[in-house]
Amino acid sequence: MSLPLAALLLLLSIDGALALRVCSFNVQSFGETKRENQKAMDVIVKVIKRCDIILLMEIKDSSNQICPTLMERLNGNSRDTTYNCVISSRLGRKTYKEQYAFLYKEKLVSVKKRYLYHDDQAGDGDVFSREPFVVWFQSPYTTVKDFVIVPLHTTPEASVKEIDELVDVYEDVKRRWKAENFIFMGDFNAGCSYVPKKAWNNIRLRTDIKFIWLIGDQEDTTVKMSTNCAYDRIVLRGQEIVNSVVAKSSGIFNFQKAYKLTEQEALDVSDHFPVEFKLQPSEVYTSRKKYFSSKKRNKARRS
């Protein structure tokens, strides 16, 4: 017997709600000044709450208060959804330093391993301005049970070389951890004058067809109306994780439009929009949630 249309739509909506949303967001000069800007922080917290895992870049707070501040804002007194945070050391060649941070829902995912990639591999020079802070996540609630996230915020003028070098990072992680599923994401500065069309042939992450790019060259990940560049990207490697992506879930989250901000109000938050995609929930998790959702609805009807 087939399900009524309303019931089918309900089940599909539950599946969509249970999918794990993975996000990447360059928050642009995320330091003390922005941390004290309540309007900007309100938007940043809203963006984070949409995501189950989110990479934050361009953290420039030497007092190391970004994670504690966000955790307090996100968690409050709630026992239902608790976020945790892992953050890199301060990275940069000279006095200018940045950090990568991952915020994630503890009930859905956990950190298996982490390490900072170093440009000391045989035959390599000092390629990365901010070496990737590599984190291996695991989850019993997704069809793909574990995946490595490799973040990158390139120096614009060195974007071609840094993006290409991510293949060396991939090979290093595989040697260390025997991992199979990879997500490369961040502000690659992978567009406009920083990566002209002719340069793509020199980027192994693009020429190797086993790396799957979710955010296309035609996308605009910038807030300013005067720019149109696909700087922020998400790239996958591993058949299992590629097969686990929810159809049509990858894209840009335009927080300016979503939260009805002026261009200047949006720019006070960042000059980049977040990019994101979803991973399918496991069948056991989906069945369990559907069961308890059904019980709640039946109980509500009886009361």
C-alpha positions as CSV (number, residue, x, y, z in Angstrom):
1,M,0.0,0.0,0.0
2,S,1.5,3.3,-1.0
3,L,1.8,6.2,1.5
4,P,-0.5,9.2,1.2
5,L,1.1,12.2,-0.3
6,A,1.1,14.2,3.0
7,A,2.8,11.3,4.8
8,L,5.4,10.9,2.1
9,L,6.2,14.6,2.2
10,L,6.5,14.5,6.0
11,L,9.0,11.6,5.8
12,L,11.0,13.4,3.1
13,S,11.1,16.6,5.3
14,I,12.3,14.6,8.3
15,D,15.1,13.0,6.2
16,G,16.1,16.5,5.0
17,A,16.1,17.8,8.6
18,L,18.3,15.0,9.8
19,A,21.0,15.4,7.2
20,L,24.3,16.7,8.5
21,R,25.0,20.2,7.3
22,V,28.7,21.0,6.8
23,C,29.6,24.7,6.4
24,S,32.7,26.9,5.7
25,F,32.8,30.6,6.5
26,N,35.5,33.2,6.3
27,V,34.4,35.7,8.9
28,Q,36.9,38.4,7.8
29,S,39.2,39.8,10.5
30,F,37.4,38.0,13.3
31,G,39.0,39.6,16.3
32,E,38.2,41.7,19.3
33,T,36.5,44.5,17.4
34,K,34.0,42.1,15.7
35,R,33.6,40.1,18.9
36,E,32.3,43.2,20.6
37,N,30.0,44.1,17.7
38,Q,26.7,42.6,19.0
39,K,24.8,43.0,15.7
40,A,27.6,41.2,13.8
41,M,27.9,38.5,16.5
42,D,24.1,37.9,16.4
43,V,24.4,37.1,12.7
44,I,27.5,35.0,13.1
45,V,25.7,32.9,15.8
46,K,22.7,32.5,13.6
47,V,24.9,31.2,10.7
48,I,26.6,28.8,13.0
49,K,23.4,27.4,14.4
50,R,22.3,26.4,10.9
51,C,25.3,24.1,10.7
52,D,26.2,20.8,12.4
53,I,29.9,21.4,11.6
54,I,31.3,24.7,10.6
55,L,34.8,25.8,9.7
56,L,35.5,29.4,10.7
57,M,38.5,31.2,9.1
58,E,40.4,34.5,9.5
59,I,40.3,34.4,13.3
60,K,42.6,37.1,14.5
61,D,42.0,37.3,18.2
62,S,45.3,37.1,20.1
63,S,43.4,36.8,23.4
64,N,41.9,33.4,22.3
65,Q,38.4,34.4,23.3
66,I,36.6,33.6,20.0
67,C,35.8,30.0,20.9
68,P,34.8,30.6,24.5
69,T,32.6,33.6,23.4
70,L,30.9,31.6,20.7
71,M,30.4,28.5,22.9
72,E,28.7,30.7,25.5
73,R,26.4,32.3,22.9
74,L,25.6,29.0,21.3
75,N,25.1,26.7,24.3
76,G,23.8,29.0,27.0
77,N,21.9,26.8,29.4
78,S,20.7,24.3,26.7
79,R,21.2,20.6,27.3
80,D,19.7,19.6,23.9
81,T,22.3,21.0,21.4
82,T,25.8,21.4,22.7
83,Y,28.5,22.8,20.5
84,N,32.2,22.1,21.0
85,C,35.1,23.8,19.4
86,V,38.6,22.8,18.2
87,I,41.0,25.6,17.1
88,S,44.4,25.7,15.5
89,S,47.5,27.5,16.8
90,R,48.0,31.0,15.4
91,L,49.4,30.5,11.9
92,G,51.3,32.9,9.6
93,R,54.9,33.5,8.4
94,K,55.5,36.8,10.0
95,T,53.6,39.0,12.5
96,Y,50.3,38.5,10.7
97,K,48.5,35.5,12.2
98,E,45.2,33.7,11.8
99,Q,43.5,30.6,13.2
100,Y,41.2,27.9,11.8
101,A,38.3,26.8,14.1
102,F,35.7,24.0,13.8
103,L,32.5,24.3,15.8
104,Y,30.4,21.1,15.9
105,K,27.4,19.6,17.6
106,E,28.7,17.0,20.0
107,K,25.6,14.9,19.9
108,L,26.0,14.3,16.2
109,V,29.8,14.2,15.6
110,S,33.0,13.8,17.5
111,V,36.7,14.4,16.8
112,K,38.7,11.3,16.1
113,K,42.1,12.8,15.4
114,R,43.7,16.2,14.4
115,Y,47.0,17.5,13.4
116,L,48.6,20.6,11.8
117,Y,50.2,19.8,8.3
118,H,53.7,21.1,8.0
119,D,55.5,22.2,4.8
120,D,58.5,20.0,5.6
121,Q,57.7,17.1,3.2
122,A,60.4,15.8,0.9
123,G,60.8,18.1,-2.1
124,D,58.4,20.7,-0.8
125,G,59.2,24.3,0.1
126,D,57.2,26.6,2.4
127,V,54.0,26.7,0.2
128,F,51.2,27.5,2.7
129,S,50.9,30.8,4.5
130,R,48.5,29.1,6.9
131,E,49.0,25.4,7.0
132,P,45.8,23.2,7.0
133,F,44.6,22.2,10.5
134,V,43.4,18.7,9.6
135,V,40.6,17.2,11.6
136,W,39.1,13.7,11.3
137,F,35.5,13.6,12.3
138,Q,33.3,10.6,13.0
139,S,29.5,10.2,13.3
140,P,27.2,7.2,13.8
141,Y,24.3,9.2,12.4
142,T,25.5,9.6,8.8
143,T,25.8,7.1,6.0
144,V,29.5,7.9,5.8
145,K,30.8,7.1,9.3
146,D,34.0,9.2,9.3
147,F,35.5,11.9,7.1
148,V,38.6,14.2,7.2
149,I,38.2,17.9,6.8
150,V,41.2,19.8,5.4
151,P,40.7,23.6,5.7
152,L,42.5,26.2,3.7
153,H,42.6,30.0,3.6
154,T,45.1,30.9,0.8
155,T,47.2,34.0,0.4
156,P,45.5,35.4,-2.8
157,E,48.6,35.9,-4.8
158,A,49.7,32.3,-4.1
159,S,46.3,30.6,-4.5
160,V,47.2,28.5,-7.5
161,K,50.2,26.9,-5.8
162,E,48.4,26.5,-2.4
163,I,45.3,24.8,-3.9
164,D,47.6,22.5,-5.9
165,E,49.5,21.6,-2.8
166,L,46.3,20.3,-1.2
167,V,47.0,17.0,-3.1
168,D,50.2,16.6,-1.1
169,V,48.2,17.2,2.1
170,Y,45.7,14.5,1.0
171,E,48.6,12.0,0.4
172,D,50.1,12.8,3.8
173,V,46.9,12.3,5.6
174,K,46.3,9.0,3.9
175,R,49.7,7.8,5.0
176,R,49.1,8.9,8.6
177,W,45.5,7.8,9.1
178,K,44.5,5.4,6.3
179,A,41.4,7.7,5.9
180,E,39.3,7.3,2.7
181,N,36.8,10.2,2.9
182,F,37.9,13.8,2.5
183,I,36.4,17.3,2.5
184,F,38.7,20.2,1.4
185,M,37.0,23.5,2.0
186,G,37.7,27.1,2.8
187,D,38.5,30.4,1.2
188,F,40.7,29.2,-1.6
189,N,40.6,32.6,-3.4
190,A,39.8,30.4,-6.3
191,G,38.4,32.9,-8.8
192,C,38.7,36.2,-10.6
193,S,42.3,37.4,-11.1
194,Y,43.8,35.1,-8.4
195,V,43.0,31.9,-10.4
196,P,42.6,32.8,-14.0
197,K,41.1,30.2,-16.4
198,K,44.5,29.2,-17.8
199,A,45.8,28.4,-14.3
200,W,43.4,25.6,-13.7
201,N,45.6,23.2,-15.7
202,N,48.3,23.6,-13.1
203,I,46.1,22.6,-10.2
204,R,46.1,18.9,-9.5
205,L,43.1,19.2,-7.2
206,R,41.2,20.2,-10.4
207,T,42.8,18.1,-13.1
208,D,42.5,14.8,-11.1
209,I,38.8,13.8,-11.7
210,K,38.7,11.9,-8.4
211,F,38.4,15.2,-6.7
212,I,34.8,16.4,-6.9
213,W,34.2,20.2,-6.8
214,L,30.8,21.1,-5.3
215,I,31.0,24.9,-5.7
216,G,31.3,25.8,-9.3
217,D,33.4,28.5,-11.0
218,Q,30.3,30.5,-11.9
219,E,29.2,31.0,-8.2
220,D,29.6,34.3,-6.4
221,T,30.7,33.8,-2.7
222,T,31.3,37.5,-2.1
223,V,29.0,39.9,-0.3
224,K,29.9,43.1,-2.3
225,M,27.6,43.7,-5.2
226,S,30.6,45.0,-7.1
227,T,32.4,41.7,-7.1
228,N,31.5,38.3,-8.6
229,C,34.0,35.6,-7.6
230,A,33.9,32.0,-6.6
231,Y,36.5,32.4,-3.9
232,D,35.1,29.9,-1.4
233,R,35.0,26.2,-2.4
234,I,34.2,22.7,-1.2
235,V,36.0,19.7,-2.8
236,L,35.4,16.0,-2.0
237,R,37.5,12.9,-2.4
238,G,36.3,9.3,-1.7
239,Q,33.4,7.5,-3.4
240,E,31.6,6.9,-0.1
241,I,31.4,10.5,0.9
242,V,30.5,11.6,-2.7
243,N,27.7,9.1,-2.7
244,S,26.5,10.4,0.7
245,V,25.9,14.0,-0.4
246,V,22.3,15.0,-0.3
247,A,21.2,16.0,-3.9
248,K,21.2,19.7,-4.6
249,S,22.3,20.5,-1.0
250,S,25.6,22.3,-1.9
251,G,25.6,26.0,-2.4
252,I,26.0,29.4,-0.9
253,F,24.1,30.7,2.1
254,N,23.2,34.4,1.5
255,F,22.8,35.6,5.0
256,Q,22.3,39.2,3.8
257,K,19.1,38.1,2.0
258,A,18.1,35.6,4.7
259,Y,18.3,38.1,7.5
260,K,17.2,41.1,5.5
261,L,20.4,43.1,6.0
262,T,21.7,46.1,4.0
263,E,25.0,45.5,2.1
264,Q,26.9,47.5,4.8
265,E,25.3,45.5,7.6
266,A,26.3,42.3,5.8
267,L,29.8,43.6,5.3
268,D,30.1,44.3,9.0
269,V,29.8,40.5,9.4
270,S,32.1,39.5,6.5
271,D,32.8,40.1,2.9
272,H,32.2,36.4,2.2
273,F,29.1,34.2,2.3
274,P,29.3,30.8,3.8
275,V,29.4,27.7,1.5
276,E,27.8,24.4,2.6
277,F,26.4,20.9,1.7
278,K,24.6,18.1,3.5
279,L,25.5,14.5,4.2
280,Q,22.7,11.9,4.2
281,P,21.6,10.5,7.6
282,S,22.0,6.8,8.4
283,E,19.0,4.5,8.0
284,V,19.0,3.6,11.7
285,Y,19.1,7.2,12.8
286,T,16.3,8.2,10.3
287,S,14.1,5.3,11.3
288,R,14.5,6.1,15.0
289,K,13.7,9.7,14.6
290,K,10.7,8.9,12.4
291,Y,9.5,6.5,15.1
292,F,9.7,9.0,17.9
293,S,8.2,11.8,15.7
294,S,5.3,9.5,14.9
295,K,4.8,8.8,18.7
296,K,4.8,12.5,19.5
297,R,2.2,13.2,16.8
298,N,0.0,10.4,18.0
299,K,0.3,11.5,21.6
300,A,-0.6,15.1,20.5
301,R,-3.7,13.9,18.7
302,R,-4.9,11.9,21.7
303,S,-4.4,14.8,24.1
